[in-house]
Amino acid sequence: MMLSTLLALLHRDDAAMELAYFWAAVLLALTPVIIFGTIGVLVVKKMLKEQRGSRNAERGTKGPA
């Protein structure tokens, strides 16, 4: 118990290390959001493109009259 008290007294704040830990946490949190968000956007765009293609095929692609 005495050792932990002495270590706590000797420990000084290291702002640079805290900043590095902060940015590491931000990067860890944002990486899956960006990856899965990008995959979701690409899937939705592909679905909308296929829907638009099937609607055009049903009606026929008529040019300007």
Residue pairs with C-beta under 8 A, 6 or more apart in sequence:
none
